[in-house]
Amino acid sequence: MMIVIAFLVGGVTWTLTEYVLHRGWGHRGGSKNPFTVEHLAHHSDVSYFAPGYKKATAAVIVGVIVGPVLYRVAGAVGVAAMIGFGLTYGGYEVIHRLLHVTPGRTRYGRWARRHHLYHHYRRPKMNHGVTSPVWDWIFGTLEVPAVVRVPRRNALDWMLDEDGELRDEFADEYVLVGRKPQ
């Protein structure tokens, strides 16, 4: 039973880490740390994602440092927490990419996409939890948008029809703003 609890605690710990990294380092203008540089590049171009090798390198470094410490301190329970953390991080990476490249079809997908894109397009100091609103709610950075205003020049491909207009199916959640390119 302790192994299962440790695994779940590891997963929850990732969600807090995601929030803290995103809020604390992700939006530090002028900072030159690799995380901030990559994150601000992602905000400048919402279709850009840091290369996988950079993410894998960071994950391996954390695992090599933290994994043995957790094992030494807590044995199998520590390893279970590390696995929960790592798998939740992997799930986060998949979900984050899907939020940008595919239209949400499930209730969660549509909610998470609107929550996250509001952060990108309108309020970068709010909604730092990409996959969960829990820490935003706890730390007072949660805003629930009715409709997300999307700059036309930054609209994602899945939002647009063949004429470059917002697809009807997204009209309740998004609105394009700005002039249409000639």
N, C-alpha and C positions, 0 to 999 in steps of 0.2 A: 504494500500500500504506500509506503514512503517513497518508493521509486516512482510511482504514478504521480504523487503529489509533487515531487521534485521536478519531474518532467513538465508538469503544468506550471509550476513556479518559474521554470526556465523560459517557457513560452511567454508568460506574463512579463517577465523581466525583459525579454526582447521588445515588447510593445512599449515599455517605459524607456528603454534605450533608444528606440526609434524616435520617440517624442523628444527626448532630451537632445539627441544629436541634431535632429531637424531644427528644433527651436534654438538651441544654444550655439551650434556651429554652422548650420545650414544657411543662415541669413546674416552672417557677420560681414557686412560690406568692408572691403579693404583687406580682409584677412587672406593670407596666402596658404593656409593649410590645405592639403589635397582635398579633404571632404568639402570645404567651403567652395573651392574653385570648381569642382565638379558639380556641386549642387546649384551654384549660381549659373553655370552653363546650362543646366537642365531647365532652370527658370527662364533663361533667355530664349531657349528653343525647347518647347515642351515635348518635342519628339526625340531630343537627345537624351541618351542614357550613358552613364560612365561605362567604359569598356568592362566586360566581364572579368578580364584578367586582373583589373585593379580591385574589383570587389572580392574576387576569390583570394587575392593576396592578403587583403585586409582581414578576411575571415580566417585564413590559415594562421596569420600572426596572432590574432586574438585567441584562436583555439590552442595554439602551441603554448601560449603564455598562461591562459586561464585554465585550460583543461587539466594540466598536471597539478595545479594548485588546488582546484576543486576535488580532484581525486585524492590528493594527500590529506585534505581537510575532512572530506566527507565520504570518501570511497565511492561505491556504486551510486549512492544518492547524488553525489556531486557530478558524476558522469551523466546520470539521467537528466539533471538540470541543464548541463551543457548541451546535451542532445536536444532537449526541448527548446532551448535558446536557438541553436543552430537551425533546426527544422522550421521554427517559426520565422527566423530571418529569411530562409529560403522561400517560404510561402509569401512573405512580404515582397520579396523581389519579383515573384511571378505576378502577384496581384497588382503591384505598382505599375508594372509594364502593361498589363491588361487594361488598367484604368485609362491609359493613354492611347492604346492602339485598337481597342475594340469597343463597340457600343455595349453597355450593360443590359443584360436581358433579365437577370434575376433581380429581386428586390434589393438584396445587398449590393450587387454590382451597380445598379442605378444610384443607390444612395452614396456608396463610396466614391463613385465617379463625380457626382455633383459636389460632395464634400471636399474632395481633393482639388477639383478644377476651380472651385471658388477660391481656394488658397492660391492657386497659380495665377488666376486672371484678375482677382479683385482684392484679396486681403492676405498678403503673404505673412502677416504677423498673426494670423489666426489659422485654426484647423491644421495643426502640425502633425497630428496622428493620421497617417495615410490610410491605415487599415482599420482603425478603431477610434471612436470619439472619446473613449473613457478618460484618457489623460488630459485632453482638451477640456473636458467637462470639469475635471478635478482642479486644473490649474487656471480655469477661467479664459481659455482661448478658443472656446467653441462658439461658432456662429453657424446657424442653420439658414442657408439662403433659400428663398422661395424659387428664384430664377437666377441662373448664373449668366452674367453679361460677358460674352466672349468677344474679344477683339477679332474682327473678321480676318485680319492678317495672320492671326495665331490659331485659327480654328483647326481642329483636328480632322483628318480625312473622313472618319466615320460619321462626323456631324453633318457633312455636306452632301447635297445631291449633285447630279451631273451639271447643273447650272451654277454651282457654287453657293447655293442658298441652303439655309438650315433645313434639314429633313423634317417633315411634318411630325414624325414620331417623337422628336425631341423638343417640340415647341413649348411644352409645359415646363421644361426644365432649363432651357437655354435660350438666349436671344443673341443674335449677332449684332455687334455695334461697329460703327465706322463705315467708310465708303467702300463700295465694291471696286476692286481694281479694274481699270479699263482694259 
